[in-house]
Amino acid sequence: MSQEVRATRREPSMKQGIAAGTSVGAAIILATLGVMSLLQGIAAVAEDEIFVVGMAYTYEFDVTTWGWVHIVIGVLMIIVGAALFTGTTWARVTAIVIAALSIIANFLWLPYYPWWSILIIALDVVVIWAVSTWDPRAYA
């Protein structure tokens, strides 16, 4: 490499390296969460006796309705998780939006499956952090 090219090229920082690795992991996590959400939705639609509902909540929907919500979010998460491997801006923005929607849906799903919802919310937060801190241009 010539001196001019080396001088204009910036080295990725340690934070960017971690964010890039975590973003690849985030794409895998997002696609996996999508599959799990899809299966959870199918279970809720097919046999809503699987889920036990405790007290009545203000934002309570029928379990079948929640099943369809999880199916739609799951399919979108799988598609965006696959697109996130490209590192394009639209995939990163969409991944953040879908993960945020998943957080909201799982927060509202807490009465039905509390520990699973808390786990999914935590993983969605990891996805949002990784995707928002990753700068794919640092490696171009």
URCOR-V207712 format. One record per helix or strand of 3 or more residues. SS is the DSSP state (helix for helix, strand for strand). FROM is the first residue (numbers start at 1). TO is the last residue. If there is no record, write none. Layout:
BEGIN
SS|FROM|TO ; SS|FROM|TO
END
This chain:
BEGIN
helix|3|8 ; helix|14|46 ; helix|63|84 ; helix|89|108 ; helix|114|133 ; helix|136|139
END
